[in-house]
Structures are given as structure tokens and as C-alpha cells.
């Protein structure tokens, strides 16, 4: 039997009220159980360290424990995909970074998520510069010396290593090539450990490393720091100049950043609570000091994460095209 129009309207109104009441109730009780914070990399790296420092601050503000879970593999994309497919209830979050949230989908056809459409950005946390370092056997002692050598009669005989094709480290090298009008050859490695090993032994002339990965080797005198890739010097290593301080490198400004995400369509009340907790955490002196010690710099609370990520997509799309990286 067909239902009368007024009755259908009444039921629709009641359903809407019920949905709103349910959402409000969910916001009032959230979180009511532990939250899982997924990291798409093994324990011990810069993304994992950021997640563990942040989890303590968020936990104290949300009143529930936050469990950091490492789901490493495929350049962070396995962990990201897991969160993209999870229930949008605020109990499964991602500590994402530049590689899996922006670059991976541009160069890898196997990535089955969209870094912008399949996640709810909660907030940008911090960034860390990359370090251009030279082997002691290369004879290069500064960024100026490197550029002069490249433009000499022996031009373009240097190579630089990164942790893989299409990583932020690789694209930092391509940005330097563009900025200086040179063409050092890229040598991709399967991870940071063999990259550092070959740099120290002199099998490789130069390498780009996340600052936290390269700094211990710099302090040990095993490699030569030429400069960091952000415009400003890092508080964690104030004696290492920014590459942009050297004539010829002025346009170099690139980093690795970390951000907090939920799956797409995270309920607004839950998103509001998470953003509030994150903003409070970013104002914590303890958080700032611990991340600064690792080489990271905090972003100011309130930065629009959607606009920020859109700008990063544009920047890296240009660099991927410049490097002529074809999706595989």
C-alpha cells in the first residue's frame, strides 16, 4: 500500500532528527575506547618517531590511550590504504607523510587510494628538511664547491643517491638540478641504510637524507654536510647552512612533512574534537622540544590542511614531470 505523502514527510523528519541525535551522542562519548594510530613505516624512522611523540600528547587531551601500529611496506602506502578503507568513526587514524599522501599516487599505478579524496585531513603537524651530504672521498666541502665543480670542465660527473625513485629525497635532488641548471645523475637505493653505507665508503659522491637520518653521521664526522633543503636553518643543526644561502641554490625549498588523517567522511563532531586536541598538542612545549631535537619544525596551529596539501600536490606534480618519472 502506498504511504500518504504527509506520513512519508513525517517519517523522513523523524529519521533526520534521529541521525542528528545519534551524531551528537557519538560526539559526546567520543572517544570511548582506545584509538589506533597507523604508521606506514617500520619503527624507528622519522614518521614513527613523530607518531609516538604526538600520541602521548593526543592521549592526554582525549582521555584515551592511542596505540601506534606500524604497517610498513610499499613506501607507506600499505598503512595509508588500510586507513582509507577503515570505518570513519575516529578510531583508526593515520600519521601520514609526503611520500604516501602526495607522491605515491603520481608514480605508482598500484596505489588504490587518492591522497586527497579518500582521507579527512585533521591537521599538518611538522616538517623536517632533507640534507645534501657528500662523501669525504669526493673532495666536496661545501655547496659552493659542489656547484663550481659541476660547472667546471668536468661538469656533470657527480651522482646523487636517494632512498628510491620518486621519493621526496629523489625529488629534492631534481629540484636542486633545476635550481642550479645542472644535471647530476640520480642513483636510487632500496632504503636509507645501504644509501648511507655507500656514502660513507665513498661508493657514492652525494646523497639526500632526511635530516634525522643524516645528522648522526655528520656528528660522527663520517660524511660532509653541504646544506639543508629548507629556506631556513634547522634548530636541530644550526651550524649546517641552508642550501638557499649559497648563490645558485636560492630557489631550493623542499621538505618532508607529517600530518594527521582519518578516513574520508569523518563525522564533523569527531573531526572537531580531533582538531582541537591536535591544536592544543602543537602548542605543547614538550612536543615542540622533542620534535625539534629530532630535526623537525612544528607548523603553526590552524593551518588549513586541505589548501596545504593541494599546494603540495601541485609542487610535486611539477617535479615528477621534471624528472620524467613514468607511472608503473
C-alpha positions as YAML, in Angstrom:
chain: A
units: angstrom
residues:
- id: 1
  name: UNK
  ca: [0.00, 0.00, 0.00]
- id: 2
  name: UNK
  ca: [1.35, 3.41, -0.94]
- id: 3
  name: UNK
  ca: [2.10, 5.65, 2.03]
- id: 4
  name: UNK
  ca: [0.45, 9.08, 2.17]
- id: 5
  name: UNK
  ca: [2.77, 11.99, 1.43]
- id: 6
  name: UNK
  ca: [2.34, 13.66, 4.87]
- id: 7
  name: UNK
  ca: [3.25, 10.38, 6.59]
- id: 8
  name: UNK
  ca: [6.35, 9.95, 4.42]
- id: 9
  name: UNK
  ca: [7.42, 13.50, 5.24]
- id: 10
  name: UNK
  ca: [6.91, 12.90, 8.96]
- id: 11
  name: UNK
  ca: [9.00, 9.72, 8.89]
- id: 12
  name: UNK
  ca: [11.75, 11.49, 6.92]
- id: 13
  name: UNK
  ca: [11.83, 14.26, 9.51]
- id: 14
  name: UNK
  ca: [11.98, 11.75, 12.37]
- id: 15
  name: UNK
  ca: [14.81, 9.90, 10.61]
- id: 16
  name: UNK
  ca: [16.79, 13.14, 10.22]
- id: 17
  name: UNK
  ca: [16.29, 14.03, 13.88]
- id: 18
  name: UNK
  ca: [17.38, 10.53, 14.88]
- id: 19
  name: UNK
  ca: [20.53, 10.77, 12.73]
- id: 20
  name: UNK
  ca: [21.46, 14.16, 14.19]
- id: 21
  name: UNK
  ca: [20.81, 12.90, 17.71]
- id: 22
  name: UNK
  ca: [23.00, 9.85, 17.04]
- id: 23
  name: UNK
  ca: [25.84, 12.01, 15.71]
- id: 24
  name: UNK
  ca: [25.62, 14.30, 18.72]
- id: 25
  name: UNK
  ca: [25.63, 11.34, 21.08]
- id: 26
  name: UNK
  ca: [28.66, 9.91, 19.28]
- id: 27
  name: UNK
  ca: [30.47, 13.24, 19.70]
- id: 28
  name: UNK
  ca: [29.59, 13.36, 23.39]
- id: 29
  name: UNK
  ca: [31.04, 9.91, 24.02]
- id: 30
  name: UNK
  ca: [33.99, 10.00, 21.60]
- id: 31
  name: UNK
  ca: [36.43, 8.61, 22.26]
- id: 32
  name: UNK
  ca: [35.02, 5.75, 24.33]
- id: 33
  name: UNK
  ca: [37.81, 3.27, 23.54]
- id: 34
  name: UNK
  ca: [41.49, 3.29, 22.50]
- id: 35
  name: UNK
  ca: [42.44, 4.86, 19.16]
- id: 36
  name: UNK
  ca: [44.80, 3.20, 16.69]
- id: 37
  name: UNK
  ca: [47.33, 5.49, 15.00]
- id: 38
  name: UNK
  ca: [48.69, 3.75, 11.91]
- id: 39
  name: UNK
  ca: [52.23, 4.43, 10.66]
- id: 40
  name: UNK
  ca: [53.05, 3.15, 7.18]
- id: 41
  name: UNK
  ca: [56.73, 2.58, 8.01]
- id: 42
  name: UNK
  ca: [58.80, 0.38, 10.35]
- id: 43
  name: UNK
  ca: [59.55, 1.53, 13.88]
- id: 44
  name: UNK
  ca: [62.46, 3.90, 14.37]
- id: 45
  name: UNK
  ca: [62.07, 6.22, 11.37]
- id: 46
  name: UNK
  ca: [61.05, 9.89, 11.34]
- id: 47
  name: UNK
  ca: [57.35, 9.16, 10.71]
- id: 48
  name: UNK
  ca: [57.24, 6.60, 13.52]
- id: 49
  name: UNK
  ca: [59.04, 8.93, 15.93]
- id: 50
  name: UNK
  ca: [56.62, 11.77, 15.17]
- id: 51
  name: UNK
  ca: [53.66, 9.44, 15.73]
- id: 52
  name: UNK
  ca: [54.92, 8.24, 19.10]
- id: 53
  name: UNK
  ca: [55.64, 11.74, 20.38]
- id: 54
  name: UNK
  ca: [52.27, 13.03, 19.16]
- id: 55
  name: UNK
  ca: [50.33, 10.05, 20.51]
- id: 56
  name: UNK
  ca: [51.31, 10.90, 24.09]
- id: 57
  name: UNK
  ca: [50.05, 14.47, 23.75]
- id: 58
  name: UNK
  ca: [46.81, 13.50, 22.00]
- id: 59
  name: UNK
  ca: [46.13, 10.75, 24.52]
- id: 60
  name: UNK
  ca: [46.35, 13.14, 27.45]
- id: 61
  name: UNK
  ca: [43.89, 15.53, 25.79]
- id: 62
  name: UNK
  ca: [41.40, 12.95, 24.52]
- id: 63
  name: UNK
  ca: [41.45, 10.88, 27.71]
- id: 64
  name: UNK
  ca: [42.05, 7.57, 25.95]
- id: 65
  name: UNK
  ca: [45.13, 5.59, 25.04]
- id: 66
  name: UNK
  ca: [46.45, 5.82, 21.49]
- id: 67
  name: UNK
  ca: [48.12, 2.72, 20.12]
- id: 68
  name: UNK
  ca: [50.77, 3.29, 17.45]
- id: 69
  name: UNK
  ca: [50.66, 0.46, 14.92]
- id: 70
  name: UNK
  ca: [53.39, 0.04, 12.31]
- id: 71
  name: UNK
  ca: [52.05, -1.26, 8.99]
- id: 72
  name: UNK
  ca: [55.19, -0.81, 6.95]
- id: 73
  name: UNK
  ca: [55.67, -1.57, 3.27]
- id: 74
  name: UNK
  ca: [55.40, -0.14, -0.23]
- id: 75
  name: UNK
  ca: [56.67, 3.30, 0.75]
- id: 76
  name: UNK
  ca: [53.98, 3.89, 3.37]
- id: 77
  name: UNK
  ca: [51.08, 3.06, 1.07]
- id: 78
  name: UNK
  ca: [50.03, -0.18, 2.80]
- id: 79
  name: UNK
  ca: [49.32, 1.67, 6.04]
- id: 80
  name: UNK
  ca: [47.62, 4.54, 4.22]
- id: 81
  name: UNK
  ca: [45.37, 2.17, 2.29]
- id: 82
  name: UNK
  ca: [44.37, 0.43, 5.49]
- id: 83
  name: UNK
  ca: [43.18, 3.71, 6.99]
- id: 84
  name: UNK
  ca: [41.45, 4.77, 3.76]
- id: 85
  name: UNK
  ca: [39.36, 1.57, 3.93]
- id: 86
  name: UNK
  ca: [38.62, 1.76, 7.66]
- id: 87
  name: UNK
  ca: [35.37, 2.80, 9.30]
- id: 88
  name: UNK
  ca: [35.04, 6.58, 9.55]
- id: 89
  name: UNK
  ca: [34.45, 6.71, 13.28]
- id: 90
  name: UNK
  ca: [37.67, 8.32, 14.54]
- id: 91
  name: UNK
  ca: [39.16, 5.15, 15.99]
- id: 92
  name: UNK
  ca: [41.61, 4.47, 13.15]
- id: 93
  name: UNK
  ca: [43.88, 7.38, 12.19]
- id: 94
  name: UNK
  ca: [46.99, 7.78, 10.04]
- id: 95
  name: UNK
  ca: [50.24, 9.60, 10.67]
- id: 96
  name: UNK
  ca: [50.84, 10.41, 7.01]
- id: 97
  name: UNK
  ca: [53.81, 11.96, 5.24]
- id: 98
  name: UNK
  ca: [54.69, 13.48, 1.89]
- id: 99
  name: UNK
  ca: [55.52, 10.24, 0.11]
- id: 100
  name: UNK
  ca: [52.35, 8.22, 0.60]
- id: 101
  name: UNK
  ca: [49.91, 11.15, 0.75]
- id: 102
  name: UNK
  ca: [51.11, 13.10, -2.29]
- id: 103
  name: UNK
  ca: [53.81, 11.45, -4.39]
- id: 104
  name: UNK
  ca: [52.91, 7.73, -4.42]
- id: 105
  name: UNK
  ca: [49.73, 8.09, -6.45]
- id: 106
  name: UNK
  ca: [51.60, 10.04, -9.13]
- id: 107
  name: UNK
  ca: [54.21, 7.37, -9.80]
- id: 108
  name: UNK
  ca: [52.64, 4.04, -8.81]
- id: 109
  name: UNK
  ca: [49.55, 2.70, -10.56]
- id: 110
  name: UNK
  ca: [49.18, 0.05, -7.85]
- id: 111
  name: UNK
  ca: [48.15, 2.70, -5.30]
- id: 112
  name: UNK
  ca: [44.40, 2.25, -4.84]
- id: 113
  name: UNK
  ca: [43.59, 5.41, -2.92]
- id: 114
  name: UNK
  ca: [43.55, 9.14, -3.57]
- id: 115
  name: UNK
  ca: [45.52, 11.12, -1.02]
- id: 116
  name: UNK
  ca: [43.03, 13.99, -1.20]
- id: 117
  name: UNK
  ca: [39.66, 12.30, -1.76]
- id: 118
  name: UNK
  ca: [39.94, 9.20, 0.43]
- id: 119
  name: UNK
  ca: [41.03, 10.87, 3.68]
- id: 120
  name: UNK
  ca: [39.87, 13.53, 6.10]
- id: 121
  name: UNK
  ca: [42.84, 15.80, 6.87]
- id: 122
  name: UNK
  ca: [42.87, 16.63, 10.58]
- id: 123
  name: UNK
  ca: [45.95, 18.82, 10.64]
- id: 124
  name: UNK
  ca: [49.54, 19.37, 9.50]
- id: 125
  name: UNK
  ca: [51.96, 18.62, 12.32]
- id: 126
  name: UNK
  ca: [55.58, 19.32, 11.40]
- id: 127
  name: UNK
  ca: [58.19, 19.22, 8.69]
- id: 128
  name: UNK
  ca: [61.76, 18.06, 8.50]
- id: 129
  name: UNK
  ca: [64.32, 19.26, 5.98]
- id: 130
  name: UNK
  ca: [66.44, 16.99, 3.88]
- id: 131
  name: UNK
  ca: [70.21, 17.13, 3.99]
- id: 132
  name: UNK
  ca: [72.51, 17.18, 0.98]
- id: 133
  name: UNK
  ca: [75.66, 15.41, 2.11]
- id: 134
  name: UNK
  ca: [78.88, 14.43, 0.38]
- id: 135
  name: UNK
  ca: [81.25, 11.54, 0.80]
- id: 136
  name: UNK
  ca: [84.54, 12.53, 2.40]
- id: 137
  name: UNK
  ca: [86.28, 10.81, -0.53]
- id: 138
  name: UNK
  ca: [84.51, 13.06, -3.06]
- id: 139
  name: UNK
  ca: [86.58, 16.07, -2.02]
- id: 140
  name: UNK
  ca: [83.49, 18.29, -1.99]
- id: 141
  name: UNK
  ca: [83.48, 20.53, 1.09]
- id: 142
  name: UNK
  ca: [80.59, 22.97, 0.54]
- id: 143
  name: UNK
  ca: [77.57, 23.71, -1.63]
- id: 144
  name: UNK
  ca: [79.55, 26.43, -3.42]
- id: 145
  name: UNK
  ca: [82.39, 23.99, -4.12]
- id: 146
  name: UNK
  ca: [79.89, 21.43, -5.43]
- id: 147
  name: UNK
  ca: [78.30, 23.92, -7.82]
- id: 148
  name: UNK
  ca: [81.66, 25.23, -9.03]
- id: 149
  name: UNK
  ca: [82.82, 21.68, -9.75]
- id: 150
  name: UNK
  ca: [79.62, 20.88, -11.61]
- id: 151
  name: UNK
  ca: [80.06, 23.92, -13.85]
- id: 152
  name: UNK
  ca: [83.75, 23.33, -14.48]
- id: 153
  name: UNK
  ca: [85.26, 21.49, -17.44]
- id: 154
  name: UNK
  ca: [84.45, 18.24, -15.62]
- id: 155
  name: UNK
  ca: [80.77, 19.20, -15.42]
- id: 156
  name: UNK
  ca: [78.04, 16.74, -14.51]
- id: 157
  name: UNK
  ca: [80.27, 13.87, -13.43]
- id: 158
  name: UNK
  ca: [78.66, 13.63, -9.99]
- id: 159
  name: UNK
  ca: [75.82, 11.35, -8.94]
- id: 160
  name: UNK
  ca: [73.45, 11.62, -6.01]
- id: 161
  name: UNK
  ca: [71.68, 8.86, -4.15]
- id: 162
  name: UNK
  ca: [68.22, 8.70, -2.62]
- id: 163
  name: UNK
  ca: [66.07, 6.06, -0.95]
- id: 164
  name: UNK
  ca: [64.21, 5.34, -4.20]
- id: 165
  name: UNK
  ca: [62.71, 6.66, -7.43]
- id: 166
  name: UNK
  ca: [60.02, 9.25, -6.83]
- id: 167
  name: UNK
  ca: [60.68, 9.68, -3.11]
- id: 168
  name: UNK
  ca: [60.87, 13.17, -1.63]
- id: 169
  name: UNK
  ca: [64.65, 12.65, -1.39]
- id: 170
  name: UNK
  ca: [64.90, 11.95, -5.12]
- id: 171
  name: UNK
  ca: [62.72, 14.94, -5.99]
- id: 172
  name: UNK
  ca: [64.81, 17.21, -3.74]
- id: 173
  name: UNK
  ca: [67.76, 16.28, -5.94]
- id: 174
  name: UNK
  ca: [65.76, 17.12, -9.06]
- id: 175
  name: UNK
  ca: [64.80, 20.48, -7.55]
- id: 176
  name: UNK
  ca: [68.49, 21.23, -6.94]
- id: 177
  name: UNK
  ca: [69.34, 20.21, -10.52]
- id: 178
  name: UNK
  ca: [66.67, 22.61, -11.79]
- id: 179
  name: UNK
  ca: [67.65, 25.47, -9.49]
- id: 180
  name: UNK
  ca: [71.34, 25.25, -10.36]
- id: 181
  name: UNK
  ca: [70.97, 24.42, -14.05]
- id: 182
  name: UNK
  ca: [72.94, 21.19, -13.62]
- id: 183
  name: UNK
  ca: [72.17, 17.51, -14.13]
- id: 184
  name: UNK
  ca: [73.71, 15.26, -11.51]
- id: 185
  name: UNK
  ca: [72.74, 11.64, -12.09]
- id: 186
  name: UNK
  ca: [70.23, 10.04, -9.73]
- id: 187
  name: UNK
  ca: [71.12, 6.66, -8.19]
- id: 188
  name: UNK
  ca: [68.13, 5.04, -6.43]
- id: 189
  name: UNK
  ca: [68.64, 2.77, -3.41]
- id: 190
  name: UNK
  ca: [66.30, 0.38, -1.64]
- id: 191
  name: UNK
  ca: [66.17, 2.23, 1.64]
- id: 192
  name: UNK
  ca: [68.33, 4.55, 3.69]
- id: 193
  name: UNK
  ca: [70.74, 2.02, 5.28]
- id: 194
  name: UNK
  ca: [72.54, 0.98, 2.06]
- id: 195
  name: UNK
  ca: [72.47, 4.58, 0.86]
- id: 196
  name: UNK
  ca: [74.30, 5.80, 3.97]
- id: 197
  name: UNK
  ca: [76.72, 2.87, 3.83]
- id: 198
  name: UNK
  ca: [77.79, 3.66, 0.26]
- id: 199
  name: UNK
  ca: [78.06, 7.38, 1.03]
- id: 200
  name: UNK
  ca: [80.37, 6.73, 3.97]
- id: 201
  name: UNK
  ca: [82.52, 4.27, 1.99]
- id: 202
  name: UNK
  ca: [82.84, 6.64, -0.97]
- id: 203
  name: UNK
  ca: [80.98, 4.41, -3.43]
- id: 204
  name: UNK
  ca: [78.57, 7.33, -3.84]
- id: 205
  name: UNK
  ca: [79.50, 11.01, -4.23]
- id: 206
  name: UNK
  ca: [76.43, 12.66, -2.71]
- id: 207
  name: UNK
  ca: [73.12, 11.76, -1.12]
- id: 208
  name: UNK
  ca: [69.92, 13.33, 0.09]
- id: 209
  name: UNK
  ca: [68.87, 12.18, 3.56]
- id: 210
  name: UNK
  ca: [66.11, 13.23, 5.93]
- id: 211
  name: UNK
  ca: [67.96, 15.37, 8.48]
- id: 212
  name: UNK
  ca: [67.29, 12.99, 11.39]
- id: 213
  name: UNK
  ca: [68.88, 10.14, 9.35]
- id: 214
  name: UNK
  ca: [71.96, 12.10, 8.32]
- id: 215
  name: UNK
  ca: [72.69, 14.10, 11.45]
- id: 216
  name: UNK
  ca: [74.26, 11.24, 13.47]
- id: 217
  name: UNK
  ca: [76.71, 10.59, 10.63]
- id: 218
  name: UNK
  ca: [77.51, 14.31, 10.41]
- id: 219
  name: UNK
  ca: [78.21, 14.48, 14.15]
- id: 220
  name: UNK
  ca: [80.42, 11.40, 13.85]
- id: 221
  name: UNK
  ca: [82.43, 13.08, 11.08]
- id: 222
  name: UNK
  ca: [81.60, 10.29, 8.63]
- id: 223
  name: UNK
  ca: [80.00, 12.50, 5.93]
- id: 224
  name: UNK
  ca: [80.24, 16.15, 4.86]
- id: 225
  name: UNK
  ca: [77.08, 18.28, 5.24]
- id: 226
  name: UNK
  ca: [76.63, 20.68, 2.31]
- id: 227
  name: UNK
  ca: [73.28, 22.16, 3.29]
- id: 228
  name: UNK
  ca: [69.66, 21.55, 4.18]
- id: 229
  name: UNK
  ca: [66.85, 21.86, 1.69]
- id: 230
  name: UNK
  ca: [64.56, 24.28, 3.58]
- id: 231
  name: UNK
  ca: [64.98, 28.05, 3.29]
- id: 232
  name: UNK
  ca: [65.81, 28.40, 6.98]
- id: 233
  name: UNK
  ca: [68.42, 26.60, 9.05]
- id: 234
  name: UNK
  ca: [67.21, 23.87, 11.37]
- id: 235
  name: UNK
  ca: [67.24, 24.43, 15.14]
- id: 236
  name: UNK
  ca: [68.49, 20.86, 15.46]
- id: 237
  name: UNK
  ca: [71.58, 21.67, 13.37]
- id: 238
  name: UNK
  ca: [72.12, 25.44, 13.32]
- id: 239
  name: UNK
  ca: [75.69, 25.09, 12.07]
- id: 240
  name: UNK
  ca: [74.57, 23.49, 8.80]
- id: 241
  name: UNK
  ca: [73.64, 26.22, 6.30]
- id: 242
  name: UNK
  ca: [70.51, 26.19, 4.20]
- id: 243
  name: UNK
  ca: [71.36, 25.47, 0.56]
- id: 244
  name: UNK
  ca: [69.42, 28.62, -0.34]
- id: 245
  name: UNK
  ca: [72.10, 30.70, 1.40]
- id: 246
  name: UNK
  ca: [74.55, 29.80, -1.38]
- id: 247
  name: UNK
  ca: [74.30, 31.71, -4.68]
- id: 248
  name: UNK
  ca: [72.80, 29.43, -7.31]
- id: 249
  name: UNK
  ca: [70.68, 27.49, -4.82]
- id: 250
  name: UNK
  ca: [68.29, 30.31, -3.88]
- id: 251
  name: UNK
  ca: [65.18, 28.55, -5.25]
- id: 252
  name: UNK
  ca: [65.71, 25.36, -3.27]
- id: 253
  name: UNK
  ca: [62.99, 24.93, -0.64]
- id: 254
  name: UNK
  ca: [61.60, 21.43, -0.06]
- id: 255
  name: UNK
  ca: [60.97, 19.21, 2.96]
- id: 256
  name: UNK
  ca: [59.24, 16.12, 4.28]
- id: 257
  name: UNK
  ca: [56.10, 16.86, 6.28]
- id: 258
  name: UNK
  ca: [53.90, 14.88, 8.65]
- id: 259
  name: UNK
  ca: [50.14, 15.19, 9.08]
- id: 260
  name: UNK
  ca: [47.25, 13.51, 10.91]
- id: 261
  name: UNK
  ca: [44.44, 11.95, 8.87]
- id: 262
  name: UNK
  ca: [41.26, 9.96, 9.28]
- id: 263
  name: UNK
  ca: [39.37, 8.12, 6.55]
- id: 264
  name: UNK
  ca: [37.05, 10.12, 4.29]
- id: 265
  name: UNK
  ca: [33.75, 11.37, 5.72]
- id: 266
  name: UNK
  ca: [34.89, 11.55, 9.32]
- id: 267
  name: UNK
  ca: [31.87, 12.88, 11.28]
- id: 268
  name: UNK
  ca: [32.14, 16.62, 11.87]
- id: 269
  name: UNK
  ca: [31.76, 16.40, 15.68]
- id: 270
  name: UNK
  ca: [34.57, 13.83, 15.85]
- id: 271
  name: UNK
  ca: [36.74, 15.84, 13.46]
- id: 272
  name: UNK
  ca: [36.21, 18.93, 15.60]
- id: 273
  name: UNK
  ca: [37.37, 17.10, 18.73]
- id: 274
  name: UNK
  ca: [40.45, 15.72, 17.00]
- id: 275
  name: UNK
  ca: [41.42, 19.07, 15.52]
- id: 276
  name: UNK
  ca: [41.02, 20.77, 18.87]
- id: 277
  name: UNK
  ca: [43.19, 18.13, 20.56]
- id: 278
  name: UNK
  ca: [45.81, 18.42, 17.82]
- id: 279
  name: UNK
  ca: [45.93, 22.22, 18.00]
- id: 280
  name: UNK
  ca: [46.42, 22.04, 21.77]
- id: 281
  name: UNK
  ca: [49.14, 19.42, 21.33]
- id: 282
  name: UNK
  ca: [51.01, 21.60, 18.84]
- id: 283
  name: UNK
  ca: [51.21, 24.33, 21.46]
- id: 284
  name: UNK
  ca: [52.89, 21.98, 23.94]
- id: 285
  name: UNK
  ca: [56.45, 22.97, 24.81]
- id: 286
  name: UNK
  ca: [57.24, 19.30, 25.45]
- id: 287
  name: UNK
  ca: [56.07, 18.30, 21.98]
- id: 288
  name: UNK
  ca: [57.98, 21.17, 20.38]
- id: 289
  name: UNK
  ca: [61.20, 20.37, 22.20]
- id: 290
  name: UNK
  ca: [61.06, 16.64, 21.47]
- id: 291
  name: UNK
  ca: [60.30, 17.10, 17.77]
- id: 292
  name: UNK
  ca: [62.91, 19.87, 17.45]
- id: 293
  name: UNK
  ca: [65.53, 17.54, 18.89]
- id: 294
  name: UNK
  ca: [64.72, 15.09, 16.07]
- id: 295
  name: UNK
  ca: [65.22, 17.79, 13.43]
- id: 296
  name: UNK
  ca: [61.56, 18.68, 12.90]
- id: 297
  name: UNK
  ca: [59.87, 22.08, 12.95]
- id: 298
  name: UNK
  ca: [56.26, 22.45, 14.07]
- id: 299
  name: UNK
  ca: [53.68, 24.10, 11.85]
- id: 300
  name: UNK
  ca: [51.51, 26.78, 13.42]
- id: 301
  name: UNK
  ca: [48.13, 25.54, 14.68]
- id: 302
  name: UNK
  ca: [45.22, 26.45, 12.43]
- id: 303
  name: UNK
  ca: [46.97, 25.89, 9.09]
- id: 304
  name: UNK
  ca: [44.36, 24.82, 6.51]
- id: 305
  name: UNK
  ca: [45.35, 21.20, 5.77]
- id: 306
  name: UNK
  ca: [43.25, 20.96, 2.60]
- id: 307
  name: UNK
  ca: [44.80, 24.03, 0.98]
- id: 308
  name: UNK
  ca: [48.28, 22.97, 2.15]
- id: 309
  name: UNK
  ca: [48.02, 19.52, 0.62]
- id: 310
  name: UNK
  ca: [46.65, 20.95, -2.62]
- id: 311
  name: UNK
  ca: [49.72, 23.17, -2.93]
- id: 312
  name: UNK
  ca: [52.00, 20.21, -2.24]
- id: 313
  name: UNK
  ca: [50.28, 18.16, -4.95]
- id: 314
  name: UNK
  ca: [50.94, 20.95, -7.46]
- id: 315
  name: UNK
  ca: [54.59, 21.25, -6.40]
- id: 316
  name: UNK
  ca: [55.37, 17.55, -6.60]
- id: 317
  name: UNK
  ca: [53.44, 17.00, -9.83]
- id: 318
  name: UNK
  ca: [55.78, 19.53, -11.42]
- id: 319
  name: UNK
  ca: [58.87, 17.81, -10.01]
- id: 320
  name: UNK
  ca: [57.69, 14.35, -11.10]
- id: 321
  name: UNK
  ca: [57.20, 15.71, -14.61]
- id: 322
  name: UNK
  ca: [60.60, 17.41, -14.49]
- id: 323
  name: UNK
  ca: [62.24, 14.12, -13.52]
- id: 324
  name: UNK
  ca: [60.30, 12.35, -16.30]
- id: 325
  name: UNK
  ca: [59.07, 9.66, -13.89]
- id: 326
  name: UNK
  ca: [56.51, 7.48, -15.63]
- id: 327
  name: UNK
  ca: [53.83, 5.72, -13.52]
- id: 328
  name: UNK
  ca: [54.49, 1.98, -13.21]
...
